[in-house]
Amino acid sequence: MGLFPWLIFVAVGYKKMVKKALLSTANKKIDTLRLDYENTIIDEETYRDLTQKVRSLIYKVS
């Protein structure tokens, strides 16, 4: 019984760490898309489409 609780603790910690990293990466991607849109590298329709896709992924992860 001694090892099992530690395995659960490690698994939950790892899951939280991965989730935090994914959310951080997604938020950075949204910032990059915003800057590209402001600098007219991408058009408004593409900006909205890509931002919506990233936000839906954030929703699925959280």
N, CA, C and O atoms as a GROMACS GRO file, in nm:
protein
  248
    1MET      N    1   0.082  -0.120   0.000
    1MET     CA    2   0.000   0.000   0.000
    1MET      C    3   0.086   0.126   0.000
    1MET      O    4   0.036   0.234  -0.030
    2GLY      N    5   0.210   0.116   0.031
    2GLY     CA    6   0.294   0.233   0.046
    2GLY      C    7   0.325   0.305  -0.085
    2GLY      O    8   0.339   0.427  -0.084
    3LEU      N    9   0.334   0.235  -0.194
    3LEU     CA   10   0.374   0.297  -0.320
    3LEU      C   11   0.255   0.356  -0.397
    3LEU      O   12   0.271   0.455  -0.468
    4PHE      N   13   0.139   0.297  -0.383
    4PHE     CA   14   0.022   0.339  -0.462
    4PHE      C   15  -0.017   0.486  -0.440
    4PHE      O   16  -0.038   0.556  -0.539
    5PRO      N   17  -0.027   0.536  -0.316
    5PRO     CA   18  -0.063   0.678  -0.299
    5PRO      C   19   0.038   0.773  -0.364
    5PRO      O   20   0.001   0.878  -0.415
    6TRP      N   21   0.165   0.735  -0.361
    6TRP     CA   22   0.266   0.819  -0.424
    6TRP      C   23   0.250   0.822  -0.576
    6TRP      O   24   0.272   0.926  -0.639
    7LEU      N   25   0.213   0.711  -0.634
    7LEU     CA   26   0.191   0.708  -0.778
    7LEU      C   27   0.075   0.799  -0.818
    7LEU      O   28   0.082   0.868  -0.920
    8ILE      N   29  -0.031   0.799  -0.740
    8ILE     CA   30  -0.146   0.887  -0.767
    8ILE      C   31  -0.102   1.032  -0.754
    8ILE      O   32  -0.136   1.116  -0.837
    9PHE      N   33  -0.027   1.062  -0.648
    9PHE     CA   34   0.022   1.198  -0.626
    9PHE      C   35   0.107   1.247  -0.742
    9PHE      O   36   0.091   1.360  -0.789
   10VAL      N   37   0.196   1.163  -0.790
   10VAL     CA   38   0.283   1.198  -0.903
   10VAL      C   39   0.202   1.215  -1.031
   10VAL      O   40   0.226   1.308  -1.108
   11ALA      N   41   0.106   1.127  -1.055
   11ALA     CA   42   0.024   1.136  -1.176
   11ALA      C   43  -0.059   1.264  -1.177
   11ALA      O   44  -0.068   1.330  -1.281
   12VAL      N   45  -0.119   1.299  -1.065
   12VAL     CA   46  -0.199   1.422  -1.058
   12VAL      C   47  -0.110   1.544  -1.076
   12VAL      O   48  -0.148   1.638  -1.147
   13GLY      N   49   0.006   1.545  -1.016
   13GLY     CA   50   0.099   1.656  -1.031
   13GLY      C   51   0.146   1.671  -1.175
   13GLY      O   52   0.155   1.783  -1.227
   14TYR      N   53   0.174   1.559  -1.240
   14TYR     CA   54   0.217   1.562  -1.380
   14TYR      C   55   0.106   1.616  -1.470
   14TYR      O   56   0.131   1.695  -1.560
   15LYS      N   57  -0.016   1.573  -1.444
   15LYS     CA   58  -0.130   1.619  -1.524
   15LYS      C   59  -0.147   1.770  -1.510
   15LYS      O   60  -0.172   1.839  -1.609
   16LYS      N   61  -0.135   1.822  -1.388
   16LYS     CA   62  -0.147   1.966  -1.366
   16LYS      C   63  -0.034   2.042  -1.435
   16LYS      O   64  -0.057   2.149  -1.491
   17MET      N   65   0.086   1.986  -1.432
   17MET     CA   66   0.201   2.050  -1.495
   17MET      C   67   0.182   2.057  -1.646
   17MET      O   68   0.209   2.161  -1.707
   18VAL      N   69   0.137   1.949  -1.706
   18VAL     CA   70   0.115   1.946  -1.851
   18VAL      C   71   0.002   2.042  -1.890
   18VAL      O   72   0.013   2.113  -1.990
   19LYS      N   73  -0.104   2.045  -1.812
   19LYS     CA   74  -0.215   2.135  -1.840
   19LYS      C   75  -0.169   2.280  -1.834
   19LYS      O   76  -0.206   2.360  -1.920
   20LYS      N   77  -0.090   2.314  -1.734
   20LYS     CA   78  -0.040   2.451  -1.721
   20LYS      C   79   0.048   2.488  -1.840
   20LYS      O   80   0.040   2.600  -1.891
   21ALA      N   81   0.132   2.396  -1.884
   21ALA     CA   82   0.219   2.423  -1.999
   21ALA      C   83   0.138   2.442  -2.127
   21ALA      O   84   0.169   2.530  -2.207
   22LEU      N   85   0.036   2.361  -2.147
   22LEU     CA   86  -0.049   2.375  -2.266
   22LEU      C   87  -0.124   2.507  -2.267
   22LEU      O   88  -0.133   2.573  -2.371
   23LEU      N   89  -0.176   2.547  -2.152
   23LEU     CA   90  -0.248   2.674  -2.145
   23LEU      C   91  -0.154   2.792  -2.168
   23LEU      O   92  -0.191   2.890  -2.234
   24SER      N   93  -0.035   2.783  -2.116
   24SER     CA   94   0.064   2.889  -2.137
   24SER      C   95   0.099   2.902  -2.285
   24SER      O   96   0.106   3.012  -2.338
   25THR      N   97   0.121   2.789  -2.350
   25THR     CA   98   0.154   2.789  -2.492
   25THR      C   99   0.038   2.845  -2.575
   25THR      O  100   0.059   2.921  -2.669
   26ALA      N  101  -0.084   2.808  -2.540
   26ALA     CA  102  -0.201   2.856  -2.614
   26ALA      C  103  -0.217   3.007  -2.597
   26ALA      O  104  -0.249   3.077  -2.693
   27ASN      N  105  -0.196   3.057  -2.477
   27ASN     CA  106  -0.207   3.201  -2.455
   27ASN      C  107  -0.099   3.278  -2.531
   27ASN      O  108  -0.124   3.387  -2.581
   28LYS      N  109   0.020   3.221  -2.539
   28LYS     CA  110   0.127   3.285  -2.618
   28LYS      C  111   0.089   3.287  -2.766
   28LYS      O  112   0.118   3.384  -2.836
   29LYS      N  113   0.025   3.180  -2.813
   29LYS     CA  114  -0.017   3.174  -2.953
   29LYS      C  115  -0.122   3.281  -2.983
   29LYS      O  116  -0.118   3.344  -3.088
   30ILE      N  117  -0.215   3.302  -2.891
   30ILE     CA  118  -0.316   3.406  -2.909
   30ILE      C  119  -0.249   3.543  -2.914
   30ILE      O  120  -0.287   3.628  -2.995
   31ASP      N  121  -0.151   3.566  -2.828
   31ASP     CA  122  -0.078   3.694  -2.830
   31ASP      C  123  -0.006   3.714  -2.964
   31ASP      O  124  -0.006   3.824  -3.019
   32THR      N  125   0.055   3.607  -3.015
   32THR     CA  126   0.123   3.615  -3.143
   32THR      C  127   0.025   3.645  -3.256
   32THR      O  128   0.054   3.727  -3.343
   33LEU      N  129  -0.090   3.581  -3.253
   33LEU     CA  130  -0.193   3.608  -3.355
   33LEU      C  131  -0.239   3.752  -3.349
   33LEU      O  132  -0.261   3.816  -3.452
   34ARG      N  133  -0.256   3.804  -3.227
   34ARG     CA  134  -0.299   3.943  -3.212
   34ARG      C  135  -0.195   4.040  -3.270
   34ARG      O  136  -0.230   4.135  -3.340
   35LEU      N  137  -0.069   4.014  -3.242
   35LEU     CA  138   0.037   4.099  -3.296
   35LEU      C  139   0.043   4.090  -3.449
   35LEU      O  140   0.062   4.191  -3.516
   36ASP      N  141   0.027   3.970  -3.502
   36ASP     CA  142   0.025   3.954  -3.648
   36ASP      C  143  -0.091   4.032  -3.710
   36ASP      O  144  -0.077   4.095  -3.815
   37TYR      N  145  -0.206   4.028  -3.644
   37TYR     CA  146  -0.322   4.100  -3.694
   37TYR      C  147  -0.299   4.251  -3.687
   37TYR      O  148  -0.330   4.324  -3.781
   38GLU      N  149  -0.242   4.298  -3.574
   38GLU     CA  150  -0.217   4.442  -3.560
   38GLU      C  151  -0.114   4.491  -3.662
   38GLU      O  152  -0.122   4.605  -3.706
   39ASN      N  153  -0.020   4.406  -3.698
   39ASN     CA  154   0.082   4.444  -3.795
   39ASN      C  155   0.039   4.410  -3.938
   39ASN      O  156   0.120   4.415  -4.031
   40THR      N  157  -0.088   4.376  -3.955
   40THR     CA  158  -0.150   4.344  -4.085
   40THR      C  159  -0.079   4.231  -4.159
   40THR      O  160  -0.074   4.230  -4.282
   41ILE      N  161  -0.024   4.136  -4.085
   41ILE     CA  162   0.034   4.018  -4.148
   41ILE      C  163  -0.077   3.920  -4.187
   41ILE      O  164  -0.068   3.852  -4.290
   42ILE      N  165  -0.181   3.913  -4.104
   42ILE     CA  166  -0.296   3.829  -4.136
   42ILE      C  167  -0.421   3.916  -4.137
   42ILE      O  168  -0.425   4.021  -4.072
   43ASP      N  169  -0.523   3.873  -4.211
   43ASP     CA  170  -0.646   3.951  -4.217
   43ASP      C  171  -0.738   3.918  -4.100
   43ASP      O  172  -0.713   3.824  -4.024
   44GLU      N  173  -0.845   3.996  -4.086
   44GLU     CA  174  -0.934   3.983  -3.971
   44GLU      C  175  -1.003   3.847  -3.966
   44GLU      O  176  -1.018   3.788  -3.858
   45GLU      N  177  -1.045   3.796  -4.079
   45GLU     CA  178  -1.115   3.667  -4.083
   45GLU      C  179  -1.024   3.553  -4.036
   45GLU      O  180  -1.065   3.467  -3.959
   46THR      N  181  -0.900   3.553  -4.084
   46THR     CA  182  -0.804   3.451  -4.042
   46THR      C  183  -0.775   3.464  -3.893
   46THR      O  184  -0.767   3.364  -3.822
   47TYR      N  185  -0.759   3.587  -3.847
   47TYR     CA  186  -0.733   3.612  -3.704
   47TYR      C  187  -0.846   3.556  -3.618
   47TYR      O  188  -0.820   3.485  -3.521
   48ARG      N  189  -0.968   3.585  -3.653
   48ARG     CA  190  -1.083   3.536  -3.576
   48ARG      C  191  -1.092   3.384  -3.578
   48ARG      O  192  -1.118   3.320  -3.476
   49ASP      N  193  -1.070   3.326  -3.696
   49ASP     CA  194  -1.078   3.181  -3.710
   49ASP      C  195  -0.973   3.110  -3.626
   49ASP      O  196  -1.004   3.017  -3.551
   50LEU      N  197  -0.849   3.155  -3.637
   50LEU     CA  198  -0.741   3.090  -3.561
   50LEU      C  199  -0.754   3.113  -3.411
   50LEU      O  200  -0.729   3.022  -3.332
   51THR      N  201  -0.795   3.233  -3.373
   51THR     CA  202  -0.815   3.262  -3.230
   51THR      C  203  -0.926   3.174  -3.173
   51THR      O  204  -0.914   3.125  -3.061
   52GLN      N  205  -1.032   3.155  -3.248
   52GLN     CA  206  -1.142   3.070  -3.202
   52GLN      C  207  -1.098   2.926  -3.187
   52GLN      O  208  -1.138   2.858  -3.093
   53LYS      N  209  -1.015   2.878  -3.279
   53LYS     CA  210  -0.965   2.741  -3.269
   53LYS      C  211  -0.878   2.723  -3.146
   53LYS      O  212  -0.889   2.622  -3.077
   54VAL      N  213  -0.791   2.819  -3.120
   54VAL     CA  214  -0.704   2.810  -3.002
   54VAL      C  215  -0.787   2.817  -2.875
   54VAL      O  216  -0.762   2.742  -2.781
   55ARG      N  217  -0.886   2.905  -2.871
   55ARG     CA  218  -0.970   2.916  -2.752
   55ARG      C  219  -1.052   2.790  -2.729
   55ARG      O  220  -1.076   2.752  -2.614
   56SER      N  221  -1.096   2.724  -2.835
   56SER     CA  222  -1.170   2.599  -2.817
   56SER      C  223  -1.079   2.490  -2.761
   56SER      O  224  -1.123   2.406  -2.682
   57LEU      N  225  -0.952   2.491  -2.802
   57LEU     CA  226  -0.857   2.396  -2.745
   57LEU      C  227  -0.832   2.425  -2.597
   57LEU      O  228  -0.821   2.333  -2.516
   58ILE      N  229  -0.824   2.553  -2.562
   58ILE     CA  230  -0.807   2.590  -2.421
   58ILE      C  231  -0.927   2.540  -2.341
   58ILE      O  232  -0.910   2.487  -2.231
   59TYR      N  233  -1.046   2.556  -2.395
   59TYR     CA  234  -1.167   2.511  -2.326
   59TYR      C  235  -1.165   2.359  -2.305
   59TYR      O  236  -1.205   2.311  -2.200
   60LYS      N  237  -1.119   2.286  -2.405
   60LYS     CA  238  -1.114   2.140  -2.395
   60LYS      C  239  -1.013   2.096  -2.290
   60LYS      O  240  -1.035   1.998  -2.219
   61VAL      N  241  -0.901   2.168  -2.280
   61VAL     CA  242  -0.796   2.131  -2.185
   61VAL      C  243  -0.839   2.164  -2.042
   61VAL      O  244  -0.812   2.086  -1.950
   62SER      N  245  -0.905   2.278  -2.024
   62SER     CA  246  -0.941   2.317  -1.888
   62SER      C  247  -1.075   2.267  -1.848
   62SER      O  248  -1.119   2.292  -1.736
   0.00000   0.00000   0.00000
